[in-house]
Amino acid sequence: MQSAIGVASHGSAHYGGLAMDLPNASHRPWPLPHRPWVMAMQWHDLLFMHWPVPPAVLRPLIPPALALETFDGAAWLGVTPFRMAGTRPRLVPPLPWLSAFPELNVRTYVTAEGKPGVWFFSLDAGNRLAVRGARALFHLPYYDAAMEVESDDNGVWYTSTRTHRGTLGATFTGRYRPCGPVAPTVVDSLEYWLTERYCLYTTDRRCWVWRGNIHHARWPLQPAEADIVCNTMAKQLQLKLPPRAPLLHFAKRLDVVAWPLEAVDAPL
């Protein structure tokens, strides 16, 4: 990574003996937050699977304060399996029982106040402590799941079955792999629109809408192929995925930092 602007316009930040160079921020659509980041993580062996969906299907599932974004008239639903590693709060080293676990999210794309971001319908994770921490601190819809991930020369074998009490079942099983070199996305392309987003949106029990800023280098995307055995992740939305094959992209690793939530909208 390149030394760059950092949290407070510093290229290299040393936090409690934990040195971290933030990637250059010139590619961001808005400046880095002025406050210090609070969480660092790595995303490994990530697969983007995307399907076009009629906007009218997803609009009722999104808070009114957020605008559902479309590309060429279609909203997009993403299912994204990957592995978390190096997850840690600022000033704290990675903890063996908390820092590494599989995660799988279901997402779409929204905007507020001119800042495009991600809306998560669900985030399944193979770590009970991480699930409860993310629910409490970031108001995100994390769920317990039984998950296994294996990597070999044939790609990544990934299986996830939701086990969270009181929720609908959701399962994903498949193998995926990159099938081409890393190539930068072209600005204004669909691939760029789907992936180059630097915040998430969520809501709490009071129906407040919150934004969580993140930062990372531009995505090192590769074309991908996948053999999907089972995918029921969209059934929780009472949504049937289009019969067409999904748009697939792979990323080997991305280092990410995240900031505290900030309020976007409060109910009247």
C-alpha positions as CSV (number, residue, x, y, z in Angstrom):
1,M,0.0,0.0,0.0
2,Q,1.0,3.6,-0.6
3,S,1.6,6.0,2.3
4,A,-1.0,8.7,2.0
5,I,-3.5,11.1,3.5
6,G,-4.4,8.9,6.5
7,V,-6.9,9.7,9.2
8,A,-5.5,13.2,10.0
9,S,-3.5,13.9,6.8
10,H,-0.6,11.6,8.0
11,G,0.8,8.9,5.7
12,S,1.8,6.5,8.4
13,A,0.0,6.1,11.7
14,H,1.3,4.3,14.8
15,Y,-1.4,3.3,17.2
16,G,-0.2,1.7,20.4
17,G,2.8,0.1,18.6
18,L,0.6,-1.1,15.7
19,A,1.8,0.7,12.6
20,M,-0.6,1.0,9.6
21,D,-0.2,2.8,6.4
22,L,-3.6,3.9,5.0
23,P,-3.9,3.7,1.2
24,N,-4.0,6.8,-0.9
25,A,-7.4,8.6,-0.7
26,S,-7.4,10.3,-4.1
27,H,-9.8,7.7,-5.5
28,R,-12.5,8.4,-2.9
29,P,-15.6,10.3,-3.9
30,W,-15.4,12.4,-0.7
31,P,-12.6,13.1,1.9
32,L,-11.6,10.8,4.7
33,P,-13.4,11.5,8.0
34,H,-11.5,13.7,10.4
35,R,-12.1,11.4,13.4
36,P,-9.8,8.4,14.0
37,W,-10.8,5.1,12.5
38,V,-12.0,2.5,15.1
39,M,-11.8,-0.9,13.4
40,A,-9.3,-2.5,11.0
41,M,-9.8,-5.8,9.0
42,Q,-8.8,-7.8,6.0
43,W,-11.2,-9.3,3.5
44,H,-9.8,-12.5,1.8
45,D,-11.0,-14.7,-1.1
46,L,-14.1,-12.6,-1.8
47,L,-16.6,-13.3,-4.5
48,F,-19.1,-10.7,-5.7
49,M,-22.2,-12.3,-7.2
50,H,-24.6,-9.7,-8.6
51,W,-28.1,-10.0,-10.2
52,P,-30.2,-7.2,-11.7
53,V,-33.6,-6.8,-9.9
54,P,-36.5,-4.5,-10.6
55,P,-36.3,-1.4,-8.3
56,A,-39.9,-1.8,-7.3
57,V,-39.0,-5.1,-5.6
58,L,-36.3,-3.7,-3.4
59,R,-37.7,-0.2,-2.7
60,P,-40.1,-1.3,0.1
61,L,-37.2,-3.0,1.9
62,I,-35.1,0.2,2.2
63,P,-35.7,3.0,4.7
64,P,-37.4,6.1,3.2
65,A,-34.4,8.3,4.1
66,L,-32.3,6.3,1.7
67,A,-32.5,6.5,-2.1
68,L,-32.3,3.1,-3.8
69,E,-29.7,3.4,-6.6
70,T,-30.0,1.9,-10.0
71,F,-27.7,1.3,-13.0
72,D,-29.3,1.5,-16.4
73,G,-32.7,1.2,-14.8
74,A,-32.0,-1.9,-12.7
75,A,-31.3,-2.2,-9.0
76,W,-28.7,-4.8,-8.1
77,L,-28.7,-7.5,-5.4
78,G,-25.3,-8.9,-4.3
79,V,-24.4,-12.1,-2.5
80,T,-20.8,-12.0,-1.2
81,P,-18.9,-14.8,0.5
82,F,-15.4,-14.1,1.9
83,R,-13.1,-14.6,4.9
84,M,-12.4,-12.0,7.5
85,A,-8.9,-11.8,9.1
86,G,-6.9,-9.4,11.2
87,T,-10.2,-7.9,12.6
88,R,-9.3,-5.7,15.5
89,P,-10.3,-2.4,17.2
90,R,-7.8,0.4,17.0
91,L,-5.0,0.1,19.5
92,V,-5.7,-3.6,20.0
93,P,-3.8,-6.5,18.3
94,P,-5.9,-9.2,16.5
95,L,-7.3,-11.7,19.0
96,P,-7.3,-15.4,17.9
97,W,-10.9,-16.1,18.9
98,L,-12.3,-13.0,17.3
99,S,-10.1,-11.7,14.5
100,A,-10.7,-14.4,11.8
101,F,-14.0,-16.0,10.6
102,P,-16.0,-16.5,7.4
103,E,-18.7,-14.0,6.5
104,L,-21.4,-13.9,3.8
105,N,-23.5,-10.8,3.1
106,V,-26.6,-10.0,1.0
107,R,-26.6,-6.4,-0.1
108,T,-27.9,-3.7,-2.4
109,Y,-26.9,-0.1,-3.2
110,V,-28.3,3.1,-1.8
111,T,-27.3,6.8,-1.3
112,A,-28.0,9.6,1.1
113,E,-26.6,13.2,1.2
114,G,-24.7,12.6,-2.0
115,K,-22.7,9.6,-0.6
116,P,-23.4,6.3,-2.3
117,G,-23.0,3.2,-0.1
118,V,-24.1,-0.3,0.7
119,W,-27.3,-1.5,2.4
120,F,-27.0,-4.9,4.0
121,F,-30.1,-7.1,4.2
122,S,-28.1,-9.7,6.1
123,L,-24.5,-10.6,7.2
124,D,-24.0,-14.2,8.2
125,A,-20.8,-15.0,10.2
126,G,-19.1,-18.0,11.7
127,N,-18.2,-16.3,15.0
128,R,-20.8,-15.7,17.7
129,L,-18.8,-13.0,19.5
130,A,-18.4,-11.1,16.2
131,V,-22.1,-11.4,15.5
132,R,-23.1,-9.9,18.8
133,G,-20.4,-7.2,18.7
134,A,-21.4,-6.0,15.3
135,R,-25.1,-6.0,16.2
136,A,-24.5,-3.9,19.3
137,L,-21.9,-1.5,18.0
138,F,-22.9,-1.0,14.3
139,H,-26.6,-2.0,14.3
140,L,-25.9,-4.4,11.5
141,P,-28.2,-7.5,10.8
142,Y,-25.5,-10.1,11.6
143,Y,-26.6,-13.7,12.0
144,D,-25.0,-16.8,13.4
145,A,-24.1,-19.4,10.8
146,A,-22.3,-22.7,10.5
147,M,-19.6,-22.1,7.9
148,E,-16.7,-23.9,6.3
149,V,-14.1,-22.5,3.9
150,E,-11.4,-24.4,2.1
151,S,-8.9,-23.2,-0.5
152,D,-6.9,-25.2,-2.9
153,D,-5.6,-25.2,-6.5
154,N,-9.2,-25.6,-7.7
155,G,-10.5,-22.5,-6.0
156,V,-12.4,-21.7,-2.8
157,W,-15.0,-24.2,-1.5
158,Y,-17.5,-22.3,0.7
159,T,-20.5,-23.5,2.6
160,S,-22.8,-21.6,5.0
161,T,-26.0,-22.5,6.8
162,R,-27.7,-19.9,9.0
163,T,-28.2,-21.2,12.6
164,H,-29.4,-17.9,14.3
165,R,-32.3,-18.6,16.5
166,G,-35.7,-17.2,15.4
167,T,-34.7,-16.4,11.8
168,L,-35.4,-17.8,8.4
169,G,-33.0,-20.4,7.1
170,A,-30.4,-19.3,4.5
171,T,-27.8,-21.5,2.8
172,F,-25.0,-21.0,0.3
173,T,-22.7,-23.8,-1.0
174,G,-20.4,-23.5,-3.9
175,R,-16.9,-23.3,-5.3
176,Y,-15.4,-20.2,-6.9
177,R,-12.1,-19.1,-8.4
178,P,-10.6,-16.2,-10.4
179,C,-10.3,-16.8,-14.1
180,G,-8.2,-13.8,-15.2
181,P,-5.7,-11.2,-14.1
182,V,-6.4,-8.3,-11.8
183,A,-7.6,-5.3,-13.8
184,P,-8.6,-1.8,-12.6
185,T,-12.3,-1.0,-13.0
186,V,-13.2,1.7,-15.4
187,V,-14.9,4.7,-13.8
188,D,-18.6,4.8,-14.6
189,S,-18.6,1.1,-15.5
190,L,-21.1,-1.3,-13.8
191,E,-18.2,-3.0,-12.0
192,Y,-17.0,0.3,-10.6
193,W,-20.5,1.3,-9.6
194,L,-21.1,-2.0,-7.7
195,T,-17.8,-2.1,-5.8
196,E,-16.2,1.3,-5.3
197,R,-18.3,2.4,-2.3
198,Y,-16.9,3.9,0.8
199,C,-19.7,3.7,3.4
200,L,-22.5,1.5,4.6
201,Y,-26.0,2.4,5.8
202,T,-27.9,0.8,8.6
203,T,-30.8,1.5,11.0
204,D,-31.4,1.0,14.7
205,R,-34.4,0.0,16.8
206,R,-35.5,3.7,17.0
207,C,-35.5,3.8,13.2
208,W,-32.6,6.2,13.0
209,V,-30.5,5.8,9.8
210,W,-26.8,5.7,10.3
211,R,-23.7,5.9,8.0
212,G,-20.5,4.0,8.6
213,N,-17.5,5.3,6.6
214,I,-14.8,2.9,5.4
215,H,-11.6,3.2,3.5
216,H,-9.4,1.0,1.4
217,A,-7.4,0.9,-1.8
218,R,-9.3,0.4,-5.1
219,W,-10.6,-3.1,-5.4
220,P,-8.1,-5.5,-7.0
221,L,-10.9,-7.2,-9.0
222,Q,-10.5,-10.3,-11.2
223,P,-13.0,-12.0,-13.4
224,A,-14.4,-15.1,-11.8
225,E,-16.3,-18.3,-12.3
226,A,-18.4,-20.3,-9.9
227,D,-20.1,-23.6,-9.5
228,I,-23.1,-22.9,-7.2
229,V,-24.6,-26.0,-5.5
230,C,-27.2,-24.1,-3.4
231,N,-28.1,-20.5,-2.9
232,T,-31.1,-19.6,-0.8
233,M,-29.8,-16.3,0.5
234,A,-32.5,-14.2,-1.2
235,K,-35.4,-16.2,0.1
236,Q,-35.3,-14.1,3.3
237,L,-36.4,-11.2,1.1
238,Q,-39.2,-13.2,-0.5
239,L,-37.3,-12.6,-3.7
240,K,-36.6,-15.1,-6.5
241,L,-33.3,-14.4,-8.2
242,P,-33.4,-13.9,-12.0
243,P,-32.7,-17.2,-14.0
244,R,-29.7,-15.5,-15.6
245,A,-26.2,-16.3,-14.4
246,P,-24.8,-13.7,-11.9
247,L,-22.1,-11.2,-12.7
248,L,-19.0,-12.5,-11.0
249,H,-15.8,-10.8,-9.6
250,F,-13.1,-12.1,-7.3
251,A,-10.7,-10.2,-5.0
252,K,-7.9,-12.0,-3.2
253,R,-7.4,-9.5,-0.4
254,L,-8.4,-6.0,0.6
255,D,-7.3,-4.2,3.8
256,V,-10.0,-2.0,5.3
257,V,-10.5,0.5,8.1
258,A,-13.9,1.7,9.5
259,W,-15.1,4.7,11.4
260,P,-17.8,5.1,14.0
261,L,-21.4,5.5,12.8
262,E,-22.8,8.9,12.2
263,A,-26.5,9.8,12.1
264,V,-28.0,10.5,8.7
265,D,-31.7,10.7,9.6
266,A,-33.9,10.5,12.7
267,P,-37.6,9.8,12.7
268,L,-39.9,12.8,13.4
